[in-house]
């Protein structure tokens, strides 16, 4: 009976160690995921700013072209 008890306690200790290792791995992965989410959010914001700036430049260019078409000299 005593050997069985020692064997069970040994197995339990090993399972507790493995459980703690897995818990640490999961915690580390969550830290990495949170960092990646923050980075992704920053990149999305940056892309939005760049796209807005590009859209503004395109509409400025389009209005310049429209203005040039309106001011075409009569001999064209």
Secondary structure per residue as TSV (DSSP state, phi and psi in degrees):
chain	resnum	aa	ss	phi	psi
A	1	X	-	360.0	-39.8
A	2	X	H	-64.6	-38.5
A	3	X	H	-65.4	-40.5
A	4	X	H	-62.8	-40.7
A	5	X	H	-65.4	-42.9
A	6	X	H	-64.2	-43.2
A	7	X	H	-61.7	-44.6
A	8	X	H	-64.2	-41.5
A	9	X	H	-65.5	-38.4
A	10	X	H	-63.9	-45.2
A	11	X	H	-63.2	-41.8
A	12	X	H	-61.8	-43.3
A	13	X	H	-62.1	-41.4
A	14	X	H	-64.7	-42.2
A	15	X	H	-64.9	-39.3
A	16	X	H	-64.3	-39.3
A	17	X	H	-63.8	-45.9
A	18	X	H	-62.8	-39.9
A	19	X	H	-61.2	-43.9
A	20	X	H	-64.7	-40.8
A	21	X	H	-61.0	-46.4
A	22	X	H	-64.0	-39.2
A	23	X	H	-62.8	-41.1
A	24	X	H	-64.4	-40.1
A	25	X	H	-63.1	-45.0
A	26	X	H	-63.1	-42.5
A	27	X	H	-62.1	-42.8
A	28	X	H	-63.6	-39.7
A	29	X	H	-65.1	-38.0
A	30	X	H	-64.6	-37.9
A	31	X	H	-61.9	-43.8
A	32	X	H	-64.9	-43.7
A	33	X	H	-61.8	-43.5
A	34	X	H	-62.4	-41.1
A	35	X	H	-64.0	-41.9
A	36	X	H	-66.2	-38.4
A	37	X	H	-62.7	-42.3
A	38	X	H	-63.0	-43.6
A	39	X	H	-63.8	-42.9
A	40	X	H	-61.4	-42.5
A	41	X	H	-61.9	-42.3
A	42	X	H	-63.7	-41.9
A	43	X	H	-66.3	-39.7
A	44	X	H	-62.1	-42.5
A	45	X	H	-62.5	-43.2
A	46	X	H	-63.5	-42.0
A	47	X	H	-63.9	-40.8
A	48	X	H	-60.7	-42.3
A	49	X	H	-64.1	-44.7
A	50	X	H	-65.2	-40.5
A	51	X	H	-65.8	-38.6
A	52	X	H	-64.8	-41.7
A	53	X	H	-65.2	-40.6
A	54	X	H	-66.0	-40.5
A	55	X	H	-63.7	-38.1
A	56	X	H	-65.3	-40.7
A	57	X	H	-64.8	-40.1
A	58	X	H	-65.1	-40.8
A	59	X	H	-71.3	-31.3
A	60	X	H	-65.9	-42.6
A	61	X	H	-65.3	-41.2
A	62	X	H	-64.0	-40.5
A	63	X	H	-68.9	-32.3
A	64	X	H	-66.9	-40.2
A	65	X	H	-65.7	-44.1
A	66	X	H	-61.1	-40.7
A	67	X	H	-66.1	-39.5
A	68	X	H	-65.4	-38.8
A	69	X	H	-65.2	-37.5
A	70	X	H	-69.1	-26.9
A	71	X	T	-102.9	26.3
A	72	X	-	-68.7	132.7
A	73	X	-	-62.6	153.2
A	74	X	T	-62.8	-23.0
A	75	X	T	-79.6	2.6
A	76	X	-	-88.7	360.0
